[in-house]
Amino acid sequence: MNESSNDGAAARRRAVGDAGRASLARAAVAGARPARWAALLSVLACACSLQGLSPGWDASSSGGEAGVSSGAGATGGDGGSIRESIEIEAENEELCTLYGGFTRMEDEKARGGYYVTVPEELDCRVDQVDCLFQITKAGTYRITARVAEGPKEGEDNSWWIRVDSKPEEGYRYDMTGSEFHVDIVSDTSNSEPKPLTFELAPGEHSVSFGCREDGAKLDWVGLVRLGP
């Protein structure tokens, strides 16, 4: 056998070897894709499920400079239903209207850098914050809020709550905590506080925080859909 024949045979063996390695590489990549997508889906699912998992979930981690935050999270309590929420900054001039003595105040601890309050020296009269929500799904909703007590701890800590201007006298809502925190808005007029829930149809709805104690601080207001 001459030298050219040997060279040809060697070239064919290299080609076969290269083709085999290429097939193995393609198989490995194909096998890795499902695992990579599964891992990515797992991460996405985890990120979505942060919201609404517990009353103590602090939505400040989601930002809020634009004044509105929305999202969805798995409740895990009724077969995988989805709990949706909308949050509006109380100082958002497009979606919230301040009446009476309510004032926009700067505070780096507030989400977006601002909160609203009736200053201590003004006392409560006809003072109210009305925030407008656009609801796309009918269902049972509850109110959440990021709040803090005013200068007089144990005193500057309550509001009158109304949805779509009802009830006229408002539900009394007391909270505790000198630092900003997320709270479920409840009717605290009785010895056993009861979280407020409302049956809402699609469309525009107002949530109002009326001044009961001046100095109480309101950072943002939220609506959480609990289910149909």
Disulfide bonds with the S-S distance in Angstrom:
Cys96-Cys131 2.06
Cys124-Cys211 1.76
